[in-house]
């Protein structure tokens, strides 16, 4: 494995590790939020379920007590006994007991069971288990024209309680499953949601690595030339070495300027200034600016336009964009070649094509808009121009593309125009 491949693998490993940390933190955060929401929902539903059960039980006991109070004036009959078969009401008036209803319908209570239930009611217990039943107990003391009396109500709500427990357990397991599913879903979605952050990490590392590589060469040359100058005799001619230092200094300065320009267009602080201007005049002026460079290589430049070229858009962005595409075309057009710049005004957009002689290999077309990528090794560029063109076009909500074949390369830019 080559050194470059090993370096790229190490870089991807570090990036993947950082991304996994971000993904884990995101998943934990989402899981905690889901857990809180699920817990609150579960508690709320348990409370609602409990209130519904309590209201049902209390309504049943209130009805049974009311019927017992009405029946105290006459001895209970079989019709009274069957009125509320699951609710047993015992009225104690001066040691005389009147019994209404039966607990559990066909359940027969012994005297000891009855004493235990009455004792539980006196102790203000809400519920008591007896004979495999869950019994709600209540005591009511009152006074009428005859005298004081006590009412003990007992309601067998075993079936209701079992349903309540089953529903609570079912909800608990359902919410636990929901929390697990949401956590798994958040982990799966985090890869998609955090993909821009992962791409930013990769771009940042690529930028640092590539910028370091571009700066390393001129710095090495400068240091080497300085060593020659320092070791040269006092009367030696150092103009050659000084010229080399100046050339490499200019190269580093140009790289820094291009990186700062790209950062300014990528910055959130950058806001396109929308003005009305003639794009045709701007394009013609840019073609004239490259006239000298084209003359040296014998390159012919043609400009064509269709429709009105007065638009409302970002003039600064267009100026830089045209300059980048023209500079790229001049660099890669062979001698005696031809460059054609064409503008076309459409209904809600304007399109510009810059075509030149020369082809880009098909395996490089998808890479030419990457930072620091150079389609040709002898271009003398840093590989930032087309990357900046893509950033500028995206900032204007447009798109840029490239096609190459049959000896020609065409860059197409389409940008929506403002009303």
Secondary structure, DSSP 8 states (H G I E B T S, - for coil): --HHHHHHHHHHHHHHHHHHHHHHHHHHHHHHHHHHHHHHHHHHHHHHHHHHHHHHHHHHHHHHHHHHHHHTTS---HHHHTTTTTEEEEEEETTEEEEES-TTTT----HHHHHHHHHHHHTT-SEEEETTEEEEEEEEEEE-SS-EEEEEEEEE-HHHHHHHHHHHHHHHHHHHHHHHHHHHHHHHHHHHHTHHHHHHHHHHHHHHHHHHHHHHHHHHHHHHHHHHHHHS-TT---HHHHHHHHHHHHHHHHHHHHHHHHHHHHSTT----EEEEEHHHHHHHHHHHTHHHHHHHT-EEEEEEES--EEEEEHHHHHHHHHHHHHHHHHHS-TT-EEEEEEEE-SSEEEEEEEEES---TTTGGGTTSTT--S-TTS---S-HHHHHHHHHHHTT-EEEEEEETTEEEEEEEEE---
